[in-house]
């Protein structure tokens, strides 16, 4: 059983299409609607979800890009999902601009073949992304709807190695319990509350600094095409119908991002793909091809954690 946490802040019709594509009875779906999106969008999504068994809306709070509020939303989501059902095994977070590349049957078979495995991009921040160390080496405050750079230096908690990645993940129930309740995680919550873009580092740092169970795969199983974008440096390119061959041929489970205002026909193509044998029948790859930035085979390099 899978527990999904879905972040929505716009494009309600696109979200509904994505939700239908990932819905399967028995799974749990928790939706966070950004409070700044307004009551009309929230009411629309809530009404849409009401007939679906296992779907619930998390009480809304504002979530600011770059702020700890995104981590807080996800931790509240994890906690609520743990309360809702005792049987789910894997947690997947998605945004309203994602879309599955495989059926739910395929994804469940894939996860059953990888029990207690964490799929999350992670890198030693100081070694691989030293240009981002300012995010944790000085104090940032999230106040009045914006991020404030104080310039006040600070040190990392003793013995902690910071890690960085993306906000997307597929992790085990045990990791969610650890992130919500472990004293080591609580210590890092206090630290990352005053950092910048915490959702790209908090969960990686919690995972790689003391989580005692499972295997970590340095992959989030998302197909994302990162392109340059000014001061942001990189952003995910919007997939369109011309990308259908790459999307349907990918071994990833999900892709992002999509924009129905730019190209809605891509959803027709992907929905037909999800009904195909290629997207529905899980076949482990015995001899994986070399990894590239855009293709991630099922058999991946892993880091086993002691314990």
Secondary structure, 3 states (H helix, E strand, C coil): CEEEEEEECCCHHHHHHHHHHHCCCCCEEEEEECHHHCHHHHHHHHHHHCCCCCEEEECCCCCCCCCCHHHHHHHHHHHHHHHHCCCCCEEEEEECCEEECCCHHHHHHHHHCCCCEEEECCEEHHHHCHHHCHHHHEEEEEECCEEEEEEEECCCCCCCCCEECCCCEEEEHHHHHHHHHCHHHHHHHHHHCCCCCHHHCHHHHHHHCCCCCCEEECCCCEECCEEECHHHCEEECCCCHHHHHHHHHCCCCEEECCCCCCCCHHHHHHHHHHCCHHHHCCCCCCCCCCCCCCCCCCCCCEEECCC
